[in-house]
Amino acid sequence: QVQLVESGGALVQPGGSLRLSCAASGIIFSMYTMGWYRQAPGKQRELVATITSSRSTYYADSVKGRFTISRDNAENTVYLLMNSLKPEDTAVYYCKAIDVSATSYWGRGTQVTVSS
């Protein structure tokens, strides 16, 4: 049974930082591309960042230079370090695992709220 469990979401002030974690089980984690997505109220889910099995990374323009995605294959965990947070970063953040056949799995999400 595949499980992706996100954690680390919180209420933070503008300019603050958070680190999200996504712990995976039931998959050969090192072989998967891992991604972070987010969905704000009333908006579509959007891609934030991805990291491949070879650790190549991609970032949406809106987070480039502020967010960093990383992975620890020994811990089956992917991280998203978010700095210089803005109110528009407020969303539910989801973790996604994608294999080479494009089979994918989603976590249930963690809420990030950026507000003073």
Phi and psi in degrees as a GROMACS rama.xvg file:
@    title "Ramachandran Plot"
@    xaxis  label "Phi"
@    yaxis  label "Psi"
@TYPE xy
-84.1442  133.417  VAL-2
-135.273  134.593  GLN-3
-123.142  121.616  LEU-4
-122.768  112.449  VAL-5
-86.6604  151.054  GLU-6
-153.825  167.036  SER-7
105.139  -8.13291  GLY-8
-67.0845  150.818  GLY-9
-167.099  176.361  ALA-10
-90.801  127.374  LEU-11
-139.19  150.41  VAL-12
-78.2929  153.974  GLN-13
-54.3445  138.036  PRO-14
90.0428  -9.60089  GLY-15
-81.6212  -177.036  GLY-16
-131.399  153.14  SER-17
-145.342  152.873  LEU-18
-122.128  119.163  ARG-19
-92.157  147.746  LEU-20
-126.089  149.671  SER-21
-135.964  111.292  CYS-22
-95.3663  127.744  ALA-23
-109.433  146.402  ALA-24
-145.774  155.182  SER-25
85.3554  4.04591  GLY-26
-133.463  160.905  ILE-27
-83.5233  88.0434  ILE-28
-52.868  -43.1867  PHE-29
-62.5859  -18.9825  SER-30
-91.8695  -5.33497  MET-31
-100.133  142.123  TYR-32
-75.3318  133.79  THR-33
-114.325  141.654  MET-34
-136.263  154.036  GLY-35
-112.812  133.258  TRP-36
-126.659  164.005  TYR-37
-144.301  154.855  ARG-38
-139.184  116.248  GLN-39
-89.714  157.826  ALA-40
-56.0315  129.547  PRO-41
76.861  5.51441  GLY-42
-121.441  163.521  LYS-43
-76.9737  154.87  GLN-44
-65.8755  137.007  ARG-45
-130.251  152.298  GLU-46
-74.1773  134.679  LEU-47
-104.563  -53.1269  VAL-48
-162.188  153.597  ALA-49
-136.086  157.148  THR-50
-140.254  127.45  ILE-51
-84.3627  176.578  THR-52
-63.3984  -26.6964  SER-53
-93.4871  8.76923  SER-54
73.1277  19.0848  ARG-55
-71.8519  140.428  SER-56
-120.733  155.986  THR-57
-138.719  141.998  TYR-58
-131.929  142.626  TYR-59
-65.5659  148.274  ALA-60
-57.22  -33.2035  ASP-61
-67.6804  -18.5602  SER-62
-118.669  -4.89223  VAL-63
-59.0845  132.803  LYS-64
87.0812  -12.2064  GLY-65
-114.375  -34.6798  ARG-66
-108.019  148.826  PHE-67
-134.329  125.256  THR-68
-99.315  141.357  ILE-69
-149.33  167.229  SER-70
-141.303  150.284  ARG-71
-124.769  99.8529  ASP-72
-67.3794  -27.8213  ASN-73
-67.7543  -29.9166  ALA-74
-101.619  1.49409  GLU-75
52.7003  42.8874  ASN-76
-133.461  140.004  THR-77
-115.495  143.615  VAL-78
-120.564  155.611  TYR-79
-134.404  108.267  LEU-80
-89.671  123.167  LEU-81
-118.217  116.234  MET-82
-112.579  164.623  ASN-83
49.3567  48.5169  SER-84
-64.7173  144.641  LEU-85
-120.575  157.741  LYS-86
-55.2411  -33.6794  PRO-87
-71.9022  -5.63526  GLU-88
-82.619  -6.49369  ASP-89
-61.89  124.683  THR-90
-177.928  169.556  ALA-91
-87.5174  128.168  VAL-92
-102.585  129.035  TYR-93
-116.623  146.194  TYR-94
-101.351  142.943  CYS-95
-136.786  138.653  LYS-96
-114.335  131.754  ALA-97
-129.936  129.744  ILE-98
-99.2525  -178.986  ASP-99
-67.373  -20.515  VAL-100
-90.7431  6.21885  SER-101
74.2551  10.0264  ALA-102
-66.6633  134.458  THR-103
-134.372  157.097  SER-104
-135.281  145.862  TYR-105
-119.041  148.878  TRP-106
-87.0556  -179.091  GLY-107
-92.6572  -10.702  ARG-108
98.2127  158.936  GLY-109
-139.818  137.223  THR-110
-84.1977  129.906  GLN-111
-117.787  123.364  VAL-112
-123.167  124.16  THR-113
-111.75  109.653  VAL-114
-159.714  148.228  SER-115
